[in-house]
Amino acid sequence: MRDLPAAVVRSYAELSLLSRETLDRLKERGLVRADGTPDPFIETFRRLKLAELQYARLIGVGSATGDGKPVIDLETLRDDS
């Protein structure tokens, strides 16, 4: 695994959680408001996912090393305290 600054990895994890929560809220509320306009959370979700994907590329999430394993295993970063 590459040496990655903890702040970069933490930021990726935070973006991942925020985008998941935003998607959950969209699922609860629906994509369209009562007045027929799109829910503003759609744009929020889009922006979060773009940022999350940029971080993922930076830290190598989803990339494979020679042994076929991800560069970083996010499960090892859990803070269960």
C-alpha positions as CSV (number, residue, x, y, z in Angstrom):
1,M,0.0,0.0,0.0
2,R,1.2,3.5,-0.8
3,D,1.9,5.9,2.0
4,L,-1.1,8.2,2.1
5,P,-1.7,11.2,4.2
6,A,-4.3,10.3,6.8
7,A,-6.2,13.5,6.0
8,V,-6.7,12.4,2.4
9,V,-8.0,9.0,3.4
10,R,-10.2,10.5,6.0
11,S,-11.6,13.0,3.5
12,Y,-12.4,10.2,1.1
13,A,-14.2,8.3,3.9
14,E,-16.2,11.4,5.0
15,L,-17.3,12.1,1.4
16,S,-18.3,8.5,1.0
17,L,-20.5,8.7,4.2
18,L,-22.0,12.0,3.2
19,S,-22.9,10.8,-0.3
20,R,-24.5,7.7,1.2
21,E,-26.6,9.8,3.6
22,T,-27.6,12.2,0.8
23,L,-28.7,9.3,-1.3
24,D,-30.7,7.8,1.6
25,R,-32.4,11.2,2.1
26,L,-33.2,11.3,-1.7
27,K,-34.7,7.9,-1.5
28,E,-36.9,9.0,1.5
29,R,-38.0,12.3,0.0
30,G,-38.2,11.3,-3.7
31,L,-36.5,13.0,-6.6
32,V,-39.2,15.5,-7.2
33,R,-40.7,18.1,-4.8
34,A,-44.4,18.6,-4.3
35,D,-44.2,21.6,-6.7
36,G,-42.8,19.3,-9.5
37,T,-39.2,20.7,-9.3
38,P,-36.2,18.4,-8.8
39,D,-35.0,18.0,-5.3
40,P,-31.9,20.1,-4.7
41,F,-30.3,17.1,-3.0
42,I,-29.8,15.7,-6.5
43,E,-27.2,18.3,-7.3
44,T,-25.7,17.9,-3.8
45,F,-25.4,14.2,-4.4
46,R,-23.9,14.7,-7.8
47,R,-21.2,17.0,-6.4
48,L,-20.4,14.8,-3.5
49,K,-20.0,11.8,-5.8
50,L,-17.7,13.7,-8.2
51,A,-15.5,14.7,-5.3
52,E,-15.6,11.2,-3.9
53,L,-14.5,9.7,-7.2
54,Q,-11.6,12.2,-7.5
55,Y,-10.4,11.1,-4.0
56,A,-10.8,7.5,-5.0
57,R,-8.6,7.9,-8.0
58,L,-6.0,9.8,-5.9
59,I,-5.7,7.1,-3.3
60,G,-6.2,4.1,-5.6
61,V,-9.5,2.8,-4.4
62,G,-10.7,0.2,-7.0
63,S,-7.3,0.0,-8.6
64,A,-5.6,-3.3,-8.6
65,T,-2.1,-4.1,-7.6
66,G,-0.1,-6.9,-9.0
67,D,-1.8,-9.4,-6.7
68,G,-5.3,-8.2,-7.7
69,K,-6.0,-6.6,-4.3
70,P,-7.2,-3.0,-3.9
71,V,-4.4,-0.6,-3.1
72,I,-6.3,0.3,0.1
73,D,-8.8,-1.7,2.1
74,L,-11.3,0.8,3.6
75,E,-12.4,-1.8,6.2
76,T,-9.0,-1.4,7.9
77,L,-9.7,2.3,8.3
78,R,-12.7,1.9,10.5
79,D,-12.7,3.7,13.8
80,D,-15.0,1.7,15.9
81,S,-14.4,3.7,19.1
